[in-house]
Amino acid sequence: MKPSATFVMRFKTAPPCTLFEAPPGLFYHEETLAFKSEYSTGQNCDAYLVDGGEYFHGGAVGTEERNALIVHPIAPQGVKL
């Protein structure tokens, strides 16, 4: 097995917003990289951790608190901030 490599990537982020307001795609919350699915339903935002695919809860208890978390969307390539 080859040893793992460490690399650094730089991203531009869109202005912070709530998880509910965030567009589908990558975002970070505190030190967690996650993504919001476009298949969110009603008041439930489907979001998952990039590292492992577990459901993102961001330390929130309940849907309302989770939707109100402040996240930092990562701008898609070609979007000017």
N, C-alpha and C positions, 0 to 999 in steps of 0.2 A: 504494500500500500504506500502510495506517495504521501509525503507530508503535506498538510494543507498550507495554502499561501494566504497572506494577508494583503489586501489592497484597499485603497481609499478611492471612493467615488464622490464627486461633488454634484449636487443637485441645486436647482433653483426652486424655491418654494413660492407658492401663491400665498396671499395673506391668510392669517389664521382664521378659522371659522369653526362652527360646531360640527360634530360628526354628521349630524342630520343634514346640514347645509353643504357639506363637502361633496364635490363631484365624485363619480366613480373613479377608482384608480388608487395609486399609491399615496400614502400620507404617513407622517410620523407624529407620535404622541409621546412626549417626554423622550425616552431613548428607545422607543419601540417603532420598528418599521412595519407597517401593515397596509392592507388594501381594502377598499370598499367596493363591494360588488354592485353592478348595475341592477341586480335582481332583488334589491331591497323591496320590502312590501309594506305599505302603509306607514306606520310609525316605527317599524323595525328595520334598522340599517344592518344589512349583512356585511360584516367586516371580519377579516381574518389576519393572523400574524403571517408575515412573509417567512419567518423562521419556524417552519413546522406545520403551518396551516391551521393551528388551533383558532377557535373563535376569539375575536378581540373583545375584551370587556374593559380594558383601561383602568381597572380598579373600581369601576362603577358598580353600584348595586341597583339593578333594575333598568328597564328600557329607557325611561325618561331621563335618568341621570346619565346613562351611557350616550344618548343622543345629544346631550348638552356638553359633552367633553370637548375641549378646544383642541383641534388638530391642525396640522400644517400640511395641506395638500402639496404634493410634488408636481410641479408643472410639467405637462407633457412636452416632448421635444417640439420646438418650433413656436411655443407660446411665449410671448413677451410679457415680462412682469413689470 
